[in-house]
């Protein structure tokens, strides 16, 4: 008979499995390469440092002065550290003296018993057997079938192998792979997870008041930092040794973060091993997206080059250039003069580079490209999440956010845990969310007001330049106004982005969301809605509204007394391409410069604040002090947002700029290295976070994909010259001879009489009295029909792709079934024993409660 709480001996035999020691990794590897001396240890030279807590005090003599008079912080800190000791953590305190302050470092380490307890508590997965199937990239597989070497692959040392895994159980310890070495059985990131779990749930005061966890203490500035340590320096040793002797951080620096790796595959398994699944999934998505940009950029560049051939052979372009004085055009502003259509010969030909028959193919291609990209990313993501043991990952009951616990007005019993937790009424939160929605609408109105201001700026500037006496400026008034307006619009966009991101933080905090996941989702949604309008409002105006509400000579429409602006001489599509390139490429350049310079400046300032140290201290800087000088990891929000905005540009407006995917590809090559350098060299090591996928960003990408189909359909139908040319080719002349005259209307007689009886032409399908011609309505019907057919065909093909491409690859499904089978076999005997024990107990209870009487010896009658 066992006492309650006594651990039962489990003799269940794990299924027989072969382990090849040479293919094992980390704690499993028996013949591991010689690594440099580990400095992340206590003073005894053997106890590993798993986490570091830091606080600062002024360099004073008395204790009251050193705490800055805040005795509550001192009491909380001491209570927190005492409770960490009671939970079983080992501690060692270090002190660094500087000229103006003292910095205290508390080194934390979890012993074996604590690791086992919490590993089972938080369901860590540990290896059962090595997966022998090789991990091959799809492009490498194709090239190998063609007997060609892959120019993108590289031999990265010490690759982490793939395992069949199951949840850790202490009574199954001997059956897990590598359990004979307690020092390395749990890898570094798993130890970090255990330590952070303890830090996050340890109280330092009243639990009812939410005085729980390291996050709240950091917000209250009781501690200034809490972080796991990097694994040594990132610089490779000098003189260099064999690649296998490099540490994991050095491997990431040499084979990932350096600029020479721009054309190599990312070592995703190493990234996951060092930074965890959430960060690794971001870089996996970024690399997958960048790889898919390669065919899109090739097709876009070919379409752009096709425009050069079209320029030389296009009949309407030849008509424009050879028209001489045949087409006298009406003034483009109230004070402007008449001009010859032949004067825009170069501009018209330049417009053909962006507006030609190939743009229709490119629009269809990019729409299907976006749908297929997302479908195949789902497959790739499912394979990665299974390989990284996250396919069945579910968040445990998430703890309340520290700010929520501090500001919640009441408490309520948690239906899951049964504990009293801070609570915020749902009706109040709903009202606050509605208020936040109103603020978003107000900010969108502000964006539209700035857009109207830029429209007026372009119109007024062109009039001012036209009035100048300089002939070159007068001739280029429209181009100068358009280009300067685009640059000004970019600056306004960046300014409003900073303002609204700060405002979104304030609004989301005010809404009092209980968990960090809900907080992040609502924050991302707010910022995306605003940024969608902020970045795309100007291109949408140029693509679909500019030049639509101009009127005709003698009856021009105005905005605030200023005549509505018309499309430039080359058409609206070339202006849209210019706007796209200025906003997209300009934003990318500014962001990359900021990401390259600002972290280095901040890191320099951080190190300057940490020095000078007093001379009596040792010269060598400790690892915890060196990491304290690094920057706090800012998360992945800004990285994802930048890529999602870029994805919108290359899909929603690709019909206007075939080169957009090429510029995105070049930017992403740079972006990957900049992000890698930040995480490896400039950021403190973040706490590992698990994730199945990229979260709310995936439905946002799906929304952009659907918008792209509709946008490209309207762009081709209403903004480009594709449909009018096609209509003229089938109704008038197959060679497009006379097309230019077909697209030009003649000014009304009343207008001519007011302007010295001069007849002029303007773009439009109108009678001389200003009314629309039948051809206008014919074209309108064809354009609307084209939009309906285009989007139905693309959505149908996209749906077929979705049906034909399974979300989970067949080999991954087989691995999942194999892993479930192994876990079931490993736990089967236990379940049978438990079932038999329960049955025996029930039978014994049943017999004990039924009435019976003894009749004869050995017999009983019920």
C-alpha positions in Angstrom: 0.0 0.0 0.0 1.5 3.4 -1.1 1.3 6.6 0.8 -0.5 9.5 -0.9 1.9 11.5 -3.1 4.4 8.7 -3.3 5.8 8.3 -6.8 4.9 4.9 -8.3 7.6 2.8 -9.9 6.9 2.7 -13.7 8.3 -0.4 -15.3 6.7 0.2 -18.7 9.1 -0.6 -21.4 9.6 2.0 -24.1 9.5 0.6 -27.6 12.8 -0.7 -28.8 14.8 1.8 -30.7 18.2 2.2 -32.1 20.3 5.2 -31.3 23.2 6.2 -33.4 25.5 8.2 -31.1 27.3 9.9 -34.0 24.0 11.5 -35.2 23.0 12.8 -31.8 23.3 16.4 -30.7 23.9 18.5 -27.6 23.3 16.5 -24.5 23.0 13.3 -26.5 26.3 13.6 -28.3 29.0 11.5 -26.7 31.9 12.6 -28.9 31.2 16.3 -28.9 33.8 18.7 -30.2 35.9 20.6 -27.7 34.2 23.9 -26.9 35.8 27.0 -25.3 35.6 27.4 -21.6 32.0 28.2 -20.4 32.0 31.5 -18.4 28.3 31.4 -17.7 28.8 29.7 -14.3 28.8 30.6 -10.7 32.0 31.2 -8.7 32.4 27.4 -8.1 33.1 27.0 -11.9 30.4 24.3 -12.4 26.9 25.6 -11.6 25.3 27.0 -14.8 23.8 30.5 -14.9 20.3 30.1 -16.3 18.9 33.6 -15.7 20.1 37.0 -14.4 18.3 39.7 -12.4 19.7 43.2 -12.2 19.0 46.3 -10.3 20.9 49.6 -9.8 21.5 51.7 -6.7 23.2 55.1 -6.3 26.8 54.9 -5.1 26.0 55.9 -1.4 27.1 54.6 1.9 23.9 54.2 3.8 21.3 51.6 2.9 18.4 54.0 3.1 20.1 56.4 0.6 21.2 53.5 -1.6 17.6 52.4 -2.1 16.6 55.9 -3.1 14.2 56.1 -0.2 11.9 53.5 -1.7 11.6 50.9 1.0 8.7 49.2 -0.8 11.0 48.3 -3.6 13.6 46.9 -1.2 11.0 44.9 0.7 9.5 43.5 -2.6 12.9 42.6 -3.9 14.0 40.8 -0.8 10.7 38.9 -0.5 10.9 37.9 -4.2 14.5 36.6 -3.9 13.6 34.7 -0.7 10.6 33.0 -2.4 12.9 32.1 -5.3 15.2 30.4 -2.8 12.3 28.5 -1.3 11.2 27.4 -4.7 14.6 25.6 -5.0 16.6 28.0 -7.2 20.3 28.6 -6.5 21.4 32.2 -6.2 24.7 34.1 -6.3 24.9 37.8 -6.1 27.6 39.9 -7.9 28.2 43.6 -7.5 29.8 46.0 -10.0 31.0 49.4 -8.7 31.0 52.4 -10.9 31.7 56.0 -10.2 28.1 57.1 -9.7 26.2 53.8 -9.0 26.3 50.2 -8.0 24.9 47.5 -10.2 23.8 44.3 -8.6 23.5 41.0 -10.5 21.6 38.0 -9.1 22.7 34.8 -10.9 20.0 32.1 -10.9 20.3 28.4 -11.6 17.8 25.6 -11.4 19.0 22.3 -10.0 18.0 19.0 -11.5 15.0 18.3 -9.2 13.5 21.8 -10.0 14.0 21.3 -13.7 12.3 17.9 -13.7 9.3 19.2 -11.7 8.6 22.2 -13.9 9.4 20.4 -17.1 6.5 18.1 -16.3 4.4 21.1 -15.2 4.8 23.1 -18.4 4.8 20.0 -20.7 8.3 20.3 -22.1 8.9 17.8 -24.9 12.0 15.6 -24.8 13.5 13.2 -27.3 12.5 9.6 -27.7 14.4 8.7 -30.9 16.4 10.4 -33.6 14.6 10.9 -36.9 16.9 9.5 -39.6 15.1 11.0 -42.6 17.2 13.9 -44.0 15.9 17.4 -44.0 16.1 18.6 -47.6 15.0 22.0 -49.0 12.6 21.8 -51.9 14.9 23.7 -54.2 17.8 21.4 -53.3 15.6 18.4 -54.1 14.8 19.7 -57.5 18.4 20.5 -58.3 19.6 17.2 -57.1 17.2 15.4 -59.4 18.8 17.4 -62.2 22.3 16.4 -60.9 23.1 20.1 -60.2 24.7 21.5 -57.1 22.6 24.0 -55.1 24.4 27.4 -55.0 22.3 28.4 -51.9 23.2 25.6 -49.6 26.1 25.7 -47.0 27.5 23.2 -44.6 26.7 24.6 -41.2 28.5 22.7 -38.4 26.7 20.9 -35.5 23.2 20.7 -37.1 20.5 20.0 -34.4 19.0 16.6 -35.3 15.2 16.0 -35.5 13.7 13.8 -32.8 10.5 11.9 -32.2 9.5 13.5 -28.9 6.8 13.3 -26.2 6.0 15.2 -23.0 8.5 14.8 -20.2 7.6 12.5 -17.3 9.9 12.1 -14.4 9.0 8.4 -13.9 9.9 7.7 -17.5 13.3 9.4 -17.2 15.5 6.3 -18.0 13.6 5.8 -21.2 14.3 9.2 -22.7 17.3 9.8 -25.0 20.3 11.3 -23.2 18.8 11.0 -19.7 22.2 9.6 -18.4 23.7 13.1 -18.4 21.7 15.3 -16.1 23.8 18.4 -16.8 22.9 18.5 -20.5 19.6 16.5 -20.8 17.6 19.8 -20.8 19.0 22.1 -23.4 19.7 25.8 -22.7 16.5 27.2 -24.0 14.4 24.6 -22.0 16.3 25.7 -18.9 15.4 29.3 -19.7 11.7 28.4 -20.1 11.7 26.7 -16.7 13.4 29.7 -15.0 11.1 32.2 -16.6 8.1 30.1 -15.6 9.2 30.2 -12.0 10.0 34.0 -12.2 6.6 34.7 -13.7 4.5 32.9 -11.1 6.5 33.7 -7.9 4.6 36.3 -5.8 6.4 39.1 -3.9 3.4 40.5 -2.0 -0.3 40.2 -2.1 -1.5 37.7 -4.7 -5.0 39.3 -4.6 -3.5 42.7 -5.6 -1.6 41.1 -8.5 1.8 41.4 -6.9 3.1 38.4 -8.7 5.9 37.8 -11.2 9.0 39.4 -12.7 7.2 41.3 -15.4 5.3 43.3 -12.7 8.6 44.0 -10.9 10.2 45.2 -14.1 7.3 47.5 -14.7 7.6 48.9 -11.1 11.3 49.3 -11.7 12.2 47.1 -8.7 14.5 45.3 -11.1 16.0 47.1 -14.1 16.5 43.9 -16.2 15.9 40.2 -16.3 17.4 38.1 -19.1 19.1 34.8 -20.0 22.7 34.9 -21.0 24.2 34.7 -24.5 26.4 31.6 -25.0 29.8 33.3 -25.1 31.1 35.9 -27.6 29.8 36.0 -31.1 33.3 36.5 -32.7 35.0 33.3 -33.8 38.2 32.4 -31.9 41.6 33.6 -33.1 43.4 31.7 -34.4 40.5 29.9 -36.0 39.9 26.3 -35.2 37.7 23.6 -36.8 34.1 24.7 -37.5 32.8 22.0 -35.1 34.4 23.8 -32.2 32.4 27.0 -32.6 29.7 27.8 -30.1 26.1 28.2 -31.3 26.2 32.0 -31.2 29.4 32.0 -33.2 27.9 29.6 -35.7 24.9 32.0 -36.2 27.3 34.9 -36.6 29.6 33.2 -39.1 26.9 31.3 -41.1 23.9 33.6 -40.9 24.5 37.2 -39.7 27.4 38.1 -42.0 26.8 39.9 -45.3 28.6 37.2 -47.2 25.7 34.9 -46.4 23.2 36.9 -48.4 22.7 34.1 -51.0 22.7 31.2 -48.5 19.9 29.3 -46.9 19.3 30.4 -43.3 20.3 27.8 -40.6 16.7 27.7 -39.2 17.3 24.8 -36.9 20.2 26.6 -35.3 18.1 29.8 -35.0 15.4 27.8 -33.3 17.9 26.1 -31.0 19.2 29.5 -29.8 16.2 31.9 -30.0 13.2 29.6 -29.8 10.3 28.8 -32.2 8.6 32.2 -32.4 11.7 34.1 -33.7 12.7 31.1 -35.8 9.3 31.1 -37.5 9.6 34.8 -38.3 12.9 34.2 -40.1 11.5 31.1 -41.8 8.6 33.1 -43.1 10.9 36.0 -44.2 13.2 33.5 -46.0 10.3 31.7 -47.6 8.7 35.0 -48.7 12.1 36.2 -50.1 12.6 33.0 -52.0 9.1 33.3 -53.6 9.9 36.9 -54.6 12.6 35.6 -57.0 10.2 34.2 -59.6 7.9 37.3 -59.2 10.8 39.7 -59.7 12.0 37.8 -62.8 8.5 37.9 -64.4 8.1 41.6 -63.4 11.5 42.5 -64.9 10.7 40.6 -68.1 7.4 42.5 -68.4 9.2 45.7 -67.9 11.8 44.9 -70.5 9.0 43.9 -72.9 7.9 47.5 -72.6 11.1 48.6 -74.3 10.3 46.5 -77.3 6.8 47.8 -77.3 8.0 51.4 -77.3 9.8 50.8 -80.5 6.9 49.1 -82.2 3.8 50.8 -80.7 1.7 52.5 -83.3 0.0 55.0 -81.0 3.4 56.1 -79.6 4.6 56.7 -83.2 1.4 58.8 -83.8 2.0 60.9 -80.8 5.7 61.6 -81.7 4.9 62.3 -85.4 1.8 64.4 -84.8 3.6 67.7 -84.9 0.9 70.5 -84.5 -2.0 68.1 -85.3 -3.3 67.9 -81.8 -3.4 71.3 -79.9 -4.3 70.4 -76.3 -6.3 72.5 -73.9 -4.5 74.2 -71.0 -4.0 72.0 -68.0 -4.6 74.8 -65.5 -6.5 78.1 -65.6 -3.4 80.2 -66.3 -1.6 77.7 -68.5 -1.3 78.0 -72.3 -2.1 75.6 -75.1 0.4 72.9 -75.8 1.2 70.3 -78.5 0.5 66.7 -77.8 3.7 65.7 -79.6 5.7 67.4 -76.8 5.0 64.5 -74.5 6.6 62.0 -76.9 9.2 60.8 -74.3 6.7 60.8 -71.4 4.2 58.8 -73.5 6.8 56.2 -74.4 8.0 56.0 -70.8 4.4 55.3 -69.7 4.4 52.3 -72.1 7.1 50.6 -69.9 4.5 50.4 -67.1 1.3 50.3 -69.1 1.3 47.6 -71.7 -0.4 44.3 -72.5 2.1 42.4 -70.3 0.7 44.1 -67.1 -2.5 42.1 -67.5 -0.5 38.9 -67.4 1.6 40.2 -64.5 -1.6 41.1 -62.6 -3.0 37.6 -63.0 0.3 36.0 -62.2 0.8 38.0 -59.0 -2.7 37.4 -57.8 -2.2 33.7 -58.2 1.3 34.0 -56.9 0.0 35.5 -53.7 -2.6 32.8 -53.2 -0.2 30.0 -53.9 2.5 31.6 -51.7 0.1 31.5 -48.7 -0.9 28.0 -49.4 2.6 26.7 -49.6 3.6 28.7 -46.6 0.9 26.8 -44.6 2.6 23.6 -45.7 6.0 24.8 -44.8 4.8 26.1 -41.5 3.1 22.8 -40.6 6.4 21.0 -41.4 8.4 23.3 -39.3 6.0 23.4 -36.4 6.0 19.6 -36.3 9.8 19.4 -36.6 10.1 21.9 -33.8 7.5 20.1 -31.6 4.9 22.9 -31.8 2.3 21.2 -34.0 0.1 20.3 -31.0 1.2 23.2 -28.9 -1.5 25.0 -27.0 -1.1 27.9 -24.7 -1.6 26.9 -21.1 -4.0 29.2 -19.1 -2.2 32.5 -19.8 -1.4 34.7 -16.9 -2.8 38.2 -16.6 -0.6 41.0 -17.9 1.3 42.9 -15.2 -0.3 46.2 -16.1 -3.7 44.5 -16.0 -3.2 43.2 -12.5 -1.9 46.5 -11.3 -4.9 48.6 -12.8 -7.8 46.2 -12.6 -10.5 47.6 -10.3 -11.8 44.3 -8.8 -11.0 40.6 -8.5 -13.0 37.5 -9.6 -12.5 33.8 -9.3 -10.8 32.2 -12.3 -13.1 29.3 -13.5 -10.0 27.3 -14.7 -7.6 27.7 -11.7 -10.1 28.6 -9.0 -7.9 31.4 -7.8 -8.9 35.0 -7.2 -7.5 37.1 -10.1 -7.8 40.8 -11.1 -10.9 41.4 -13.2 -12.1 44.1 -15.5 -15.8 44.3 -16.5 -16.5 43.3 -20.1 -19.1 46.1 -20.6 -16.5 48.7 -19.7 -13.9 47.1 -21.9 -16.4 47.1 -24.8 -17.1 50.8 -24.4 -13.4 51.5 -24.3 -12.9 49.5 -27.5 -15.7 51.5 -29.2 -14.0 54.7 -28.1 -10.7 53.3 -29.6 -12.5 52.6 -32.8 -13.7 56.2 -32.9 -10.1 57.4 -32.4 -9.0 55.2 -35.3 -11.7 56.8 -37.5 -10.6 60.3 -36.5 -6.9 59.4 -37.3 -8.0 58.0 -40.7 -9.8 61.3 -41.3 -6.6 63.1 -40.4 -4.7 61.0 -43.0 -7.3 61.9 -45.6 -7.0 65.6 -44.7 -3.2 65.4 -45.2 -3.9 63.7 -48.6 -6.2 66.6 -49.6 -3.5 69.0 -48.5 -0.9 67.2 -50.7 -3.3 67.3 -53.7 -3.7 71.1 -53.2 0.0 71.4 -52.8 0.7 69.7 -56.1 -1.9 71.9 -57.9 -0.7 75.2 -56.4 3.0 74.4 -56.8 2.5 73.6 -60.5 0.7 77.0 -61.0 3.5 78.8 -59.1 6.2 77.1 -61.1 4.3 77.8 -64.3 4.2 81.5 -63.5 8.0 81.6 -63.2 10.0 82.9 -66.1 12.4 79.9 -66.2 11.5 77.9 -69.4 12.8 74.6 -68.1 10.9 74.8 -64.8 7.8 75.9 -66.7 8.0 72.9 -69.0 8.5 70.5 -66.1 6.0 72.1 -63.7 3.8 69.1 -63.4 6.7 66.6 -63.0 8.3 68.7 -60.3 5.1 69.1 -58.4 4.3 65.4 -58.7 7.7 64.2 -57.5 8.0 66.7 -54.7 4.5 65.8 -53.6 5.4 62.1 -53.4 8.4 62.9 -51.3 6.4 65.1 -49.0 3.7 62.4 -48.8 6.4 59.9 -47.7 7.5 62.2 -44.9 3.9 62.7 -43.7 3.3 59.0 -43.8 6.4 58.3 -41.6 5.5 61.0 -39.2 1.9 59.9 -38.8 3.1 56.2 -38.4 5.2 57.2 -35.4 2.3 59.2 -33.9 -0.3 56.6 -34.3 1.9 53.7 -33.1 2.3 55.5 -29.8 -1.4 56.3 -29.7 -2.3 52.7 -30.4 -0.1 51.6 -27.5 -2.0 54.0 -25.2 -5.4 53.0 -26.5 -4.7 49.2 -26.2 -3.4 49.6 -22.6 -6.5 51.7 -21.8 -8.7 48.9 -23.1 -7.4 46.6 -20.3 -7.0 43.3 -22.1 -6.2 40.5 -19.7 -3.6 38.5 -21.5 -0.5 39.5 -23.5 -1.7 37.6 -26.5 -5.0 39.5 -26.6 -3.2 42.7 -26.1 -0.8 42.1 -29.0 -3.5 41.0 -31.3 -5.6 44.1 -30.7 -2.6 46.4 -31.0 -1.5 44.8 -34.3 -5.0 45.1 -35.6 -5.2 48.8 -34.7 -1.9 49.7 -36.2 -2.5 47.7 -39.4 -5.9 49.3 -40.1 -4.3 52.7 -39.7 -1.1 51.9 -41.7 -3.2 50.4 -44.4 -5.0 53.7 -44.9 -1.8 55.7 -44.2 0.4 54.0 -46.8 -2.2 53.1 -49.5 -4.5 56.2 -49.5 -2.3 58.2 -51.9 -1.7 55.3 -54.4 -5.5 54.5 -54.3 -6.3 58.1 -55.0 -4.0 58.3 -58.0 -5.1 54.9 -59.3 -8.8 55.2 -59.0 -9.8 58.9 -58.4 -7.3 61.2 -59.9 -8.5 62.5 -63.3 -12.0 61.0 -62.9 -13.7 64.2 -61.7 -12.0 66.9 -63.8 -14.9 67.9 -66.0 -14.3 69.4 -69.5 -13.3 72.7 -71.0 -15.7 75.4 -69.8 -17.0 73.2 -67.0 -14.1 72.2 -64.9 -14.8 70.9 -61.3 -13.0 72.5 -58.4 -11.9 71.7 -54.8 -11.8 74.7 -52.5 -11.7 77.0 -55.5 -8.8 75.2 -57.1 -9.3 73.2 -60.3 -9.2 69.4 -59.7 -5.9 67.9 -60.8 -5.8 65.8 -63.9 -3.5 62.9 -64.7 -0.1 63.9 -66.2 0.7 63.7 -69.8 1.8 60.1 -69.6 -1.4 59.0 -67.8 -2.1 58.1 -64.2 -0.4 54.7 -64.3 3.1 56.2 -64.6 2.3 58.6 -61.8 1.1 55.6 -59.7 4.4 53.9 -60.5 6.3 56.9 -59.3 4.3 57.2 -56.1 4.8 53.5 -55.4 8.6 53.7 -55.9 9.0 56.8 -53.8 6.9 55.5 -50.9 7.9 51.8 -51.0 11.6 52.2 -51.9 12.0 55.4 -49.9 10.5 53.8 -46.8 12.7 50.7 -47.2 15.9 52.9 -47.5 15.0 54.9 -44.5 14.1 51.8 -42.4 17.3 50.0 -43.4 19.4 53.1 -42.6 17.6 53.3 -39.2 18.1 49.6 -38.5 21.8 49.9 -39.3 22.7 53.1 -37.5 20.2 53.5 -34.6 21.0 50.2 -32.8 24.7 50.9 -33.0 24.2 54.4 -31.5 21.9 53.1 -28.8 24.4 50.3 -28.0 27.3 52.9 -27.8 25.2 55.1 -25.4 24.3 52.0 -23.3 27.9 51.1 -22.9 28.9 54.6 -22.2 26.3 54.8 -19.3 27.8 51.5 -17.9 31.3 53.0 -17.7 33.7 53.8 -16.1 34.2 51.1 -13.6 36.3 51.6 -10.5 39.9 50.7 -11.0 40.2 48.2 -8.1 37.8 45.8 -9.9 39.0 43.1 -12.3 39.7 44.1 -15.9 37.7 41.2 -17.6 34.0 42.0 -18.0 31.7 39.2 -16.9 29.2 37.7 -19.3 26.2 39.0 -17.3 27.7 42.5 -17.3 28.5 42.4 -21.0 24.9 41.3 -21.8 23.5 44.0 -19.6 25.2 46.5 -21.9 23.3 45.2 -24.9 19.9 46.5 -26.0 16.5 45.0 -24.9 15.0 42.9 -27.7 12.0 44.9 -29.1 10.1 41.9 -30.4 9.0 41.2 -34.0 6.1 43.6 -34.4 7.9 46.3 -36.5 9.7 43.6 -38.5 6.4 41.9 -39.5 4.6 45.2 -40.1 7.3 46.3 -42.5 7.1 43.1 -44.5 3.3 43.1 -44.6 3.2 46.7 -45.9 5.7 45.7 -48.6 3.6 42.6 -49.5 0.7 44.9 -50.0 2.6 47.2 -52.4 3.9 44.3 -54.6 0.4 42.7 -54.8 -2.2 45.5 -54.7 -0.4 47.8 -57.1 1.8 45.5 -59.1 0.0 46.3 -62.3 1.4 49.9 -62.1 5.0 48.9 -61.3 6.4 45.6 -62.6 9.7 46.3 -60.9 8.2 46.4 -57.4 8.9 42.7 -56.7 12.6 43.2 -57.7 13.0 46.1 -55.3 11.3 44.1 -52.5 13.7 41.1 -53.2 16.8 43.3 -52.9 15.4 44.9 -49.7 14.7 41.6 -48.1 18.2 40.3 -48.7 19.4 43.3 -46.8 16.7 43.1 -44.2 17.5 39.5 -43.3 21.1 40.3 -42.5 20.3 43.4 -40.6 17.8 41.5 -38.4 20.2 38.7 -37.9 22.9 41.0 -36.8 20.6 42.7 -34.4 19.6 39.5 -32.7 23.0 37.9 -32.6 25.2 40.9 -31.8 23.2 43.9 -30.5 20.2 42.5 -28.5 20.1 40.7 -25.2 19.1 37.1 -25.6 15.2 37.0 -25.5 13.3 34.5 -23.5 12.2 31.6 -25.7 8.6 31.8 -26.8 6.8 28.9 -28.5 4.5 29.4 -31.4 2.7 27.3 -34.0 2.6 29.9 -36.8 3.0 33.6 -37.4 -0.3 34.4 -35.6 -2.6 37.2 -36.7 -0.3 38.2 -39.5 -1.5 35.3 -41.6 -5.2 36.4 -41.8 -3.9 39.9 -42.5 -1.9 38.6 -45.5 -5.0 36.7 -46.7 -7.0 40.0 -46.5 -4.3 41.8 -48.6 -4.3 39.0 -51.1 -8.1 39.3 -51.7 -7.7 43.1 -51.9 -5.0 42.6 -54.5 -7.2 40.7 -56.8 -9.9 43.4 -56.8 -7.3 46.2 -57.0 -5.5 44.7 -60.0 -8.9 44.1 -61.8 -9.9 47.8 -61.4 -6.4 49.0 -62.3 -6.4 47.1 -65.6 -10.0 48.0 -66.4 -10.1 51.6 -65.5 -6.6 53.0 -65.1 -4.5 51.4 -67.8 -5.1 51.7 -71.5 -5.5 48.0 -72.0 -9.3 47.9 -72.3 -9.7 51.0 -74.5 -7.0 49.7 -76.9 -8.6 46.3 -77.0 -12.0 47.9 -77.7 -10.5 50.0 -80.5 -8.7 47.0 -82.0 -11.9 45.0 -82.3 -14.2 47.9 -83.3 -12.1 50.2 -85.4 -8.6 49.2 -86.6 -6.6 46.1 -85.7 -3.3 48.0 -86.1 -4.4 50.8 -83.7 -4.0 53.3 -86.4 -5.9 56.5 -85.4 -6.1 55.4 -81.8 -4.8 58.7 -80.4 -7.5 60.7 -82.2 -10.1 58.2 -80.9 -9.1 59.0 -77.3 -9.2 62.8 -77.7 -12.4 64.9 -77.5 -12.9 68.4 -78.9 -13.5 71.4 -76.7 -17.1 72.9 -76.8 -17.8 75.9 -79.0 -18.7 78.1 -76.1 -15.2 77.5 -74.6 -13.6 78.2 -78.0 -15.4 81.5 -78.3 -14.1 82.6 -74.9 -10.5 81.7 -75.9 -10.0 83.5 -79.3 -11.9 80.8 -81.2 -9.1 78.3 -80.7 -10.2 74.7 -80.9 -8.3 72.3 -78.6 -8.4 68.7 -77.6 -8.5 66.9 -74.3 -8.7 63.2 -73.1 -12.2 61.9 -73.0 -15.1 60.4 -74.9 -17.4 63.4 -75.2 -19.4 65.3 -77.8 -18.5 68.9 -78.6 -21.3 69.9 -76.2 -19.6 68.0 -73.4 -22.0 65.0 -73.2 -20.7 61.5 -73.2 -20.4 59.5 -76.4 -21.9 56.0 -76.8 -18.4 54.7 -76.8 -18.0 55.8 -73.2 -20.8 53.6 -72.1 -19.7 50.7 -74.2 -16.3 51.0 -72.6 -17.8 51.3 -69.1 -19.8 48.1 -69.6 -16.7 46.2 -70.9 -14.6 47.5 -68.0 -17.1 46.4 -65.4 -17.5 43.0 -67.2 -13.7 42.7 -67.2 -13.5 43.3 -63.4 -16.2 40.6 -62.7 -14.6 38.1 -65.0 -11.0 38.8 -63.8 -11.8 38.4 -60.1 -14.1 35.4 -60.6 -11.4 33.6 -62.6 -8.6 34.4 -60.2 -10.7 33.5 -57.1 -11.8 30.2 -58.8 -8.2 29.2 -59.7 -7.1 30.3 -56.2 -9.8 28.1 -54.7 -8.7 25.2 -56.8 -5.1 25.7 -55.6 -6.4 25.7 -52.1 -8.2 22.4 -52.6 -5.4 20.7 -54.5 -2.6 21.7 -52.1 -3.0 20.0 -48.7 -2.1 22.2 -45.7 0.0 19.4 -44.2 2.5 17.5 -46.4 2.0 13.7 -46.6 5.5 13.0 -45.1 4.7 15.3 -42.1 1.4 13.5 -41.5 3.3 10.2 -41.5 5.8 11.6 -39.0 2.9 12.9 -36.7 1.3 9.4 -36.8 4.6 7.8 -36.1 5.3 10.1 -33.1 1.8 9.6 -31.7 2.3 5.8 -32.0 5.6 5.9 -30.2 4.2 8.1 -27.4 1.2 5.8 -27.1 3.5 2.7 -26.8 5.7 4.4 -24.3 2.7 5.2 -22.0 0.5 2.2 -22.8 1.6 -0.1 -19.9 1.0 2.7 -17.4 -2.5 3.3 -18.7 -3.3 -0.4 -18.5 -2.0 -0.6 -15.0 -3.9 2.5 -14.0 -7.1 1.0 -15.6 -6.7 -2.3 -13.8 -6.1 -0.5 -10.5 -9.3 1.6 -11.0 -11.3 -1.5 -11.9 -10.1 -3.4 -8.8 -10.9 -0.5 -6.5 -14.4 -0.2 -8.0 -15.0 -3.9 -7.5 -13.7 -3.8 -3.9 -16.0 -0.8 -3.2 -18.9 -2.5 -4.8 -18.5 -5.7 -2.7 -18.1 -3.8 0.5 -21.3 -1.9 0.2 -23.6 -4.7 -0.9 -25.5 -6.6 2.0 -24.8 -10.4 2.3 -24.9 -13.1 4.9 -22.8 -16.2 5.4 -24.6 -19.5 4.9 -21.8 -22.0 5.0 -18.1 -21.8 5.3 -16.6 -20.5 2.1 -20.0 -19.5 0.7 -22.0 -16.4 0.8 -25.5 -15.5 -0.3 -26.4 -12.0 -1.5 
